[in-house]
């Protein structure tokens, strides 16, 4: 089919998707369209950059232009606003984007070079990815529409971050759960979500779910692009196109849909074992009683031990709906990996060079190094654990790439060291406005006293390890068949030959596989100490490291499976590949099971709720008395004002006023603020002061505390009555109502302006 016909068909299908969007979401389709258009325009801004970086990719890396553009524009704005040069408004966000676009295309014109695939073929390439984006996003939003509420787990907190930042004029962000202080949390991910919210002129109640599902959509397309590119370079020419498409789709599913073998074993194998082998597995944990979060809380649970851990993965995150740091960073992590792959591919044909005239320009200061520094800078403010992980991975890849170019001598080491220094320096400069107002919460490295039971590690990671180990062995076998020289026991010369004769795709996957396995095994030996020491010492370390390990495995395993299935080396490889394919597809059932358990029947449109993240406010009796006050504050109080409300424990309904209005309050969830401030006494003091304001009979003491914390409003509702009107204390309602004007009230709640 000619490209022009493909383009026409793509446009037609795109219009159909937009029509389906209207028919499903009806009145909520406008913010969806605005969001899609915003991301589309952002992607176009940095097409010259992505086309240059990914010029070896079959699609010129178009999908990565979105994340590159978002990173450049948002970080530039963050710098300008932190310097108090511009306020955080929609118009200023648009101006910043326009400036970046003018700079990018202006430099392109000055250089007189074109790195863009212009014409019908280029337009078709763009539109087919936009069609894929719109189609997948619509599908995911339809599923999300059966449980859209940003309520439960840490969604409450994430939503509050976004609401608070919508009211922010300049950075750093105020801690809306600890008024009068800066937010000591890795909030740049939520900031980017708010940046896009302001750019698209949407509301947080819609952009929360739009951002979450867009992350899943972009991640799926990114995985497809990366794996297909790698396979096109490695597979036999007759099988390359079909095999690469197959592998790309499998990679998308592995990253965003697949669970782990815990699901397969506990959902299917154990029930069959009970039925046919007369075993006695706990019926409350298996089969129809399987509950999807258990696959992320297995080590330390069932049976319960004093070593409780977390081992989540992307599909769980997307179903659960937490717009958290590790989730937002997925698309930026994949972009960094793609940049490293593109650089390695670009350098594969370079011969030994000792041209010192171009030494600095070509080998040290280049677009790849600059972009790596930019993304690693972002990681320090979005999900800090990703910074050391991907700094190490970046340096490792760069070092081995330099070895391929310069062979074994001092030059690769010197170049890599200089590149590492520049990357680290750029990353520190990029994040400077954030880091100047931030104190690290945990930094003590300790040896692990607890270790995971081997059988549980095998259940969780045996599939990935086995697939990668077999894949790595096959790479070595293939190398030994194809190599031209044999160096016997001369290790360095043999390794040098291996480095230069292995294909670039196998080379990259080889490194990534070893890194992924290292990330999984590291928490078995060391961990970072934080406030969760008692019983949860390894929890956060395992969570952050294995999450990235899973992401990297999601690129490596589909690559190996596809190579085995499309191999020309005989039946054994194909059989092994098909076995792993079947296991992959079984694990993909995790997503369907989770959706059914968490969203309900997504084919019953009567239960469709839409994409408004505040749906629960209007349909949950627990918030019946608070909705009116929240609406009053959002409609009538335009500037940030400290509103006193009762604080509670984490993952509760407390602090619902600050979450849904973005207004600062004295204290939010107790454990979270303890972690962020790393000062339990400070948090406890505020907690006691809040109780005193609500319960003391001493009017002068109450007024002193109100003045000390600069409180402008006091809210009294169901949570306040529950917390302070008990047998141990009495909420002084009459005295509180006399403190100022009652600007809002119903039968059970009051908002008092002091």
C-alpha positions, 0 to 999 in steps of 0.5 A: 500500500502506498504511503499516501493511502496509509496516511489517509487510512490513519487519519480516518482511523484517528477520527473514528477513535475521537468519535468513540472517545466522545461516545464513551466519555461524553461531557468529559471528552473535552479535557481528554482532547485538550490533553491529547493535543497538548502532548501532540504539540509538545512532541513536535517541539523536539522532533529535531532533537529526537530525530538526531539522537535516534536517527538509527531507529526505524521510527526516528524515536518519535515517541521519545520526543514527547518525554524529551520535550516535557523534560526540557520545558518543565525543567526550564520553567522550574528554574525560571520560577525558582528564581522568581522570574515567572509565576506558575500560570498557564500563560507562562507555561505556554510562553516557556514552551514557545521559547523552547520551540523557537530555540530548537527550530532556530538552531536547526535553521542556523545549522542549515541541517535537517534531521526531520523526516519531512514529507508524506512518509514523515507525517505518516510516521507521526500520525500512526504513533498519535493514532496508537497513543489516542487508541491505547489512551482511550482504552485505558481511560475506559477501564479507569472510568470504572474506578476513577477516584483518587482515594485510598492508598497514596492516591489521596496524597498524590492528588493533594500534591497536584491540587497544592501545586495548582495554587503555587506561584513560585518554587519551591513548593510549600508543604501543604501538610506542614504549613510554613515549610517547603515540601521535603519530598521528591515532587518533580513528577507531580510537578510535571503532571501539574505543568501539563495540567496548566498547559492543557487548561484542564482541572486536576480532577481530570488530569490526575487520571489522564496523566496516569493513563498517559504514562502507561500508554507512552511506556507501552509505545516506548517499549515497543519502539526499543525492542523492535529496534533491537530486534531489527538489527539482530534478526535474520532479514527474512524474519526481521519485520515480523519478528520485531513487531512480535517482540515489540508487542510482547515487550509492551505487554511485559512492561505494562500488563504482565504480573509475575509468577506468583499470580500464575502459581496462586491463581491457577497451579495451587487450586489444580494441585488441591483438586487433583493431587490432594494438597492442602494449600490455603483456600483463602489465598488461592484460586478465586480468592486470589487478591492481586496486591498479594503478588507485590507483598509476598516476601514477609507475608504468607506466612508473616515474618519480621522481614516485610518487603515490597516488590511492585511492578508497573501493571499493579501501579497502573491498576491501583492508580497511585500517581507516585514518583516511581510510576511517573518516572517510568517513561523518563527511565525508558527514554534514558535507556533508549538514548543509551541504546541509540548512542551505542548503535551510532558508535558501532561502526566507529573505528579506533580514533586518536584524533585529539582535535575533536576529542572533547567535542565528539567523545565527551561533550555531545547530545547524548551526554547532555541528555543523560545529564538532564534526565539524571538531574530530573531523577534526583527530584522525581524518584531519587533511587533512579539516579544512582541506578541509572548513573551506574547503568549509563557509565557502564554502557558508555564505558563498554561503548568506548571499549568497542571504539578504542579497544583496550587502552587508557583512552576508553577509561579516560573518556568514560571518566570525563563523561561521567564527571560531565554527566554528574555535573550537569545533573547537579546543575539541572536539579540545583533549585530543588536540591537547595531546598531539600534534605535527604531522608535516608542515606545510611547503607547497612548490611541486610540482617534478613534474607528472602526465602529462596523459594519465594525469590524463585517464584517472583524472579525465577522466570526472569532470571531463567529467561535471561540466563538462557538468553545470555548463554545463547549469545555466547554460543552464537558468538563462538560460532560466528567469531573469526579468531580464537585466542584460547586462554588469553582472557583480555584478547578473547574479551576484546574480540567478544566486544567487537564481534557481538552485535550491538543489540546483543551487546546492550541486552547483555549489559541490561540483563546483568544490571537487572539481575544485580538490582534484584539481588542487591537487597539480599545483601544491603539496604538503605536505613529509613524510619521503617526499620522495625520489621520493614528494614528492607522494604523500601530498598527492595521496592525501589531496586526491584521495580527498576529491575522489573522494567529492565527485565521487561525489555530483555526477556521479550528480546530473548523470547523473540530471538528464540522463537524466530531463530534459525538454529533449530527446534530446541530454541523455538520450543524453549521460546514458546514455553517462555511465551506461554508463561508470559501470556499467563502472567499477562492475565494478572492485568485482567484479573486485577481489573476485574477485582478492582474495577468490576465488570468493565463491560457493564456500562451502567457502572461507568463513572467517568474519569473525575478523580473526585468521584468519591466525594459525591458518592461516598457517605464518609465525605457527605458533610465535607463536599459543600465546604470543599466546593466553597473553598475552591470557589471562593478562596483564591489565594493560599490560606492556612486551614486548620483540620484534624490530622490523622494516620496515613491512608485514612480519610483525614486531611480531606480538606487540604487534599481536595483544595490544595490549601495548606494545613498544620499537619497531614498524615503523621507517618508520611510527615515524619518520614519527610521531616525526619523529625518525630518530635517536630511532628508530634508537637504540631499534632499536640498543638492542633489538639489543643486548639480544638479542645482547650478551654484556655482561650488565650492559649488557643489564640497564641497557637493560632497566631503562631501558625498563622491560621486563617480558617478553622474547619470542623467536620466529621473527622474533627468530631471523631478525633477530638470529641471522645471520652478523653477530650472534648471538642470546644465547638461553642468557643471555636464558633466564636473565633470568627465568621462562619462562612460555610456550615451545614448540619454537621460541618463548619468553616470559620474565617478567623 
